[in-house]
């Protein structure tokens, strides 16, 4: 099992949103996209279909940026 955070971005009712969600899934059994669909208890067959069901426009998912701090020497 893998614990992964993904960020869903898009707009709904004309307002932009960015929502991090925490997923737990087995990458040998399902993809990240399938885990997102399961997270929302949907029977959608794709992220695009899930976005349509939920009324999201211009929606996409991504991994959050990891910012490393670099110590100045």
Backbone as a chain_set.jsonl record, in Angstrom:
{"seq": "XXXXXXXXXXXXXXXXXXXXXXXXXXXXXXXXXXXXXXXXXXXXXXXXXXXXXXXXXXXXXXXXXXXXXXXXX", "coords": {"N": [[0.841, -1.181, 0.0], [0.412, 2.238, -0.707], [0.735, 5.504, 0.513], [-0.362, 8.528, -0.596], [-0.424, 11.952, -1.471], [-2.473, 13.917, -3.465], [-3.29, 16.712, -5.532], [-6.245, 18.225, -6.435], [-7.351, 20.351, -8.885], [-9.348, 22.978, -10.207], [-12.405, 24.48, -11.317], [-15.504, 25.512, -9.912], [-18.799, 26.491, -10.115], [-17.87, 28.918, -11.103], [-15.773, 29.595, -9.43], [-12.373, 29.18, -8.597], [-10.663, 26.263, -7.406], [-8.494, 24.407, -5.262], [-7.671, 21.424, -4.055], [-6.193, 19.385, -1.739], [-5.939, 15.868, -1.453], [-5.739, 12.875, 0.426], [-4.592, 9.774, -0.447], [-4.814, 6.213, -0.24], [-3.516, 3.418, -1.631], [-2.904, 0.449, -3.612], [-0.401, 0.329, -5.828], [0.004, -1.749, -7.594], [-2.445, -2.733, -8.105], [-4.243, -0.686, -8.734], [-4.466, 2.482, -10.435], [-3.361, 5.888, -9.79], [-5.363, 7.612, -10.667], [-7.605, 5.89, -10.609], [-7.7, 5.462, -7.855], [-8.365, 8.025, -6.976], [-10.953, 8.265, -8.018], [-12.198, 6.221, -6.55], [-11.896, 7.333, -3.986], [-13.812, 9.328, -4.022], [-16.087, 7.799, -4.006], [-17.221, 7.069, -6.456], [-18.578, 5.77, -9.528], [-17.42, 6.378, -11.853], [-15.603, 6.109, -14.949], [-13.338, 7.405, -15.616], [-11.117, 10.163, -14.781], [-12.015, 12.499, -15.96], [-14.726, 11.973, -16.336], [-15.506, 11.759, -13.656], [-15.004, 14.411, -12.853], [-16.938, 15.725, -14.385], [-19.287, 14.616, -13.277], [-19.17, 15.769, -10.743], [-19.342, 18.427, -11.275], [-17.099, 19.917, -11.791], [-15.01, 22.163, -13.558], [-12.513, 22.493, -16.075], [-10.783, 20.749, -14.748], [-8.114, 19.019, -13.12], [-5.622, 16.752, -11.897], [-2.765, 16.6, -9.779], [0.519, 15.979, -8.439], [1.571, 17.345, -5.323], [3.859, 20.112, -5.149], [7.092, 19.624, -3.963], [8.942, 21.336, -1.764], [12.223, 21.916, -1.176], [14.317, 22.898, 1.416], [17.237, 24.768, 1.274], [20.203, 25.019, 2.866], [22.085, 27.894, 3.426], [25.509, 28.359, 2.912]], "CA": [[0.0, 0.0, 0.0], [1.11, 3.516, -0.807], [0.011, 6.704, 0.93], [0.031, 9.589, -1.524], [-1.277, 13.136, -1.524], [-2.608, 14.545, -4.776], [-4.039, 17.963, -5.491], [-7.225, 18.388, -7.503], [-7.561, 21.772, -9.171], [-10.353, 23.248, -11.218], [-13.333, 25.525, -10.891], [-16.888, 25.088, -9.722], [-19.644, 27.689, -9.983], [-17.072, 30.101, -11.427], [-14.71, 29.842, -8.456], [-11.272, 28.224, -8.67], [-10.376, 25.534, -6.177], [-7.331, 23.537, -5.2], [-7.978, 20.593, -2.885], [-5.344, 18.207, -1.543], [-6.593, 14.691, -0.876], [-4.799, 11.819, 0.805], [-5.026, 8.487, -0.98], [-4.105, 4.995, 0.108], [-3.83, 2.459, -2.68], [-1.863, -0.485, -4.027], [-0.106, 0.67, -7.226], [-0.043, -2.952, -8.425], [-3.847, -3.068, -8.365], [-4.986, 0.44, -9.298], [-3.703, 3.697, -10.736], [-3.711, 7.055, -8.972], [-6.673, 8.077, -11.136], [-8.621, 4.976, -10.066], [-7.78, 5.722, -6.409], [-9.113, 9.281, -6.819], [-12.359, 7.938, -8.278], [-12.666, 5.457, -5.383], [-11.954, 8.284, -2.867], [-15.09, 10.04, -4.122], [-17.166, 6.801, -4.057], [-17.85, 7.222, -7.763], [-18.474, 4.666, -10.478], [-16.888, 6.953, -13.09], [-14.567, 5.294, -15.585], [-12.161, 8.251, -15.839], [-11.123, 11.388, -13.986], [-12.846, 13.465, -16.674], [-16.12, 11.644, -16.016], [-15.685, 12.155, -12.255], [-15.083, 15.876, -12.826], [-18.245, 16.08, -14.928], [-20.281, 14.247, -12.259], [-19.081, 16.67, -9.594], [-19.527, 19.804, -11.722], [-15.813, 20.608, -11.878], [-14.612, 22.581, -14.902], [-11.06, 22.619, -16.254], [-10.209, 20.038, -13.603], [-6.96, 18.158, -13.31], [-4.985, 16.384, -10.632], [-1.31, 16.621, -9.84], [1.192, 15.769, -7.165], [1.992, 18.643, -4.782], [5.273, 20.442, -5.273], [7.87, 19.436, -2.744], [9.946, 22.387, -1.692], [13.329, 21.574, -0.302], [15.048, 24.067, 1.895], [18.674, 24.641, 1.069], [20.913, 25.838, 3.854], [23.159, 28.722, 2.867], [26.789, 28.087, 3.568]], "C": [[0.884, 1.242, 0.0], [0.188, 4.602, -0.27], [0.528, 7.842, 0.075], [-0.949, 10.742, -1.411], [-1.287, 13.641, -2.952], [-3.442, 15.805, -4.596], [-4.971, 17.994, -6.693], [-7.478, 19.876, -7.652], [-8.6, 21.908, -10.268], [-11.2, 24.421, -10.788], [-14.727, 24.916, -10.792], [-17.698, 26.343, -9.433], [-18.831, 28.964, -10.174], [-15.952, 30.412, -10.461], [-13.643, 28.758, -8.566], [-11.099, 27.526, -7.33], [-9.114, 24.703, -6.355], [-7.481, 22.734, -3.917], [-7.005, 19.419, -2.797], [-6.171, 17.064, -0.951], [-5.533, 13.628, -0.619], [-5.37, 10.486, 0.351], [-4.205, 7.359, -0.383], [-4.516, 3.958, -0.93], [-2.639, 1.551, -2.943], [-1.583, -0.216, -5.504], [-0.062, -0.543, -8.156], [-1.475, -3.307, -8.824], [-4.649, -1.936, -8.988], [-4.059, 1.627, -9.52], [-4.109, 4.812, -9.774], [-5.101, 7.549, -9.363], [-7.802, 7.197, -10.593], [-8.796, 5.185, -8.558], [-8.543, 7.013, -6.127], [-10.607, 9.014, -6.992], [-12.945, 7.175, -7.087], [-12.817, 6.369, -4.167], [-13.3, 9.003, -2.839], [-16.292, 9.091, -4.237], [-17.95, 6.892, -5.365], [-17.704, 5.938, -8.575], [-17.983, 5.169, -11.83], [-15.785, 6.051, -13.642], [-13.305, 6.091, -15.887], [-12.252, 9.479, -14.936], [-12.022, 12.432, -14.64], [-14.328, 13.233, -16.383], [-16.438, 12.018, -14.567], [-15.858, 13.667, -12.15], [-16.446, 16.343, -13.324], [-19.352, 15.785, -13.915], [-20.332, 15.271, -11.122], [-19.23, 18.139, -9.978], [-18.243, 20.614, -11.78], [-15.539, 20.975, -13.328], [-13.108, 22.762, -14.925], [-10.308, 21.921, -15.124], [-9.046, 19.148, -14.025], [-6.449, 17.762, -11.937], [-3.486, 16.363, -10.85], [-0.754, 16.251, -8.476], [1.628, 17.126, -6.638], [3.488, 18.853, -4.994], [5.945, 20.233, -3.927], [8.963, 20.485, -2.757], [11.006, 21.98, -0.689], [14.001, 22.851, 0.153], [16.538, 23.788, 1.766], [19.353, 25.576, 2.049], [22.029, 26.606, 3.16], [24.436, 28.444, 3.638], [27.632, 29.321, 3.595]], "O": [[1.948, 1.28, 0.619], [-1.006, 4.611, -0.569], [1.733, 8.091, 0.03], [-2.155, 10.536, -1.272], [-0.236, 13.779, -3.578], [-4.197, 15.94, -3.634], [-4.538, 17.812, -7.831], [-7.777, 20.573, -6.683], [-8.711, 21.053, -11.146], [-10.769, 25.257, -9.994], [-15.071, 23.955, -11.481], [-17.313, 27.16, -8.596], [-19.066, 29.966, -9.499], [-15.24, 31.399, -10.646], [-13.957, 27.569, -8.623], [-11.347, 28.101, -6.269], [-8.733, 24.349, -7.471], [-7.425, 23.289, -2.82], [-6.991, 18.556, -3.674], [-6.996, 17.275, -0.062], [-4.558, 13.508, -1.361], [-6.485, 10.115, 0.716], [-3.032, 7.54, -0.059], [-5.698, 3.655, -1.092], [-1.512, 1.849, -2.547], [-2.431, -0.5, -6.35], [-0.088, -0.384, -9.377], [-1.697, -4.079, -9.757], [-5.628, -2.185, -9.692], [-3.015, 1.755, -8.881], [-5.085, 4.683, -9.035], [-5.919, 7.867, -8.5], [-8.838, 7.708, -10.167], [-9.911, 5.094, -8.044], [-9.287, 7.092, -5.148], [-11.424, 9.485, -6.201], [-14.067, 7.455, -6.664], [-13.759, 6.207, -3.392], [-13.857, 9.257, -1.771], [-17.4, 9.538, -4.537], [-19.178, 6.803, -5.378], [-16.81, 5.129, -8.327], [-18.111, 4.474, -12.837], [-15.124, 5.327, -12.897], [-12.314, 5.533, -16.358], [-13.313, 9.796, -14.399], [-12.717, 13.172, -13.944], [-15.09, 14.183, -16.206], [-17.519, 12.535, -14.282], [-16.747, 14.149, -11.449], [-17.041, 17.254, -12.749], [-20.249, 16.604, -13.715], [-21.404, 15.593, -10.608], [-19.244, 19.007, -9.105], [-18.279, 21.844, -11.813], [-15.808, 20.182, -14.231], [-12.501, 23.136, -13.922], [-9.319, 22.442, -14.609], [-9.012, 18.608, -15.13], [-6.808, 18.376, -10.932], [-3.003, 16.138, -11.96], [-1.481, 16.217, -7.484], [2.022, 17.986, -7.426], [4.272, 17.904, -5.014], [5.417, 20.623, -2.886], [9.805, 20.513, -3.655], [10.723, 21.735, 0.483], [14.224, 23.77, -0.636], [17.021, 22.709, 2.109], [19.101, 26.781, 2.054], [22.816, 26.036, 2.405], [24.429, 28.312, 4.862], [28.75, 29.293, 4.108]]}, "num_chains": 1, "name": "protein.A"}
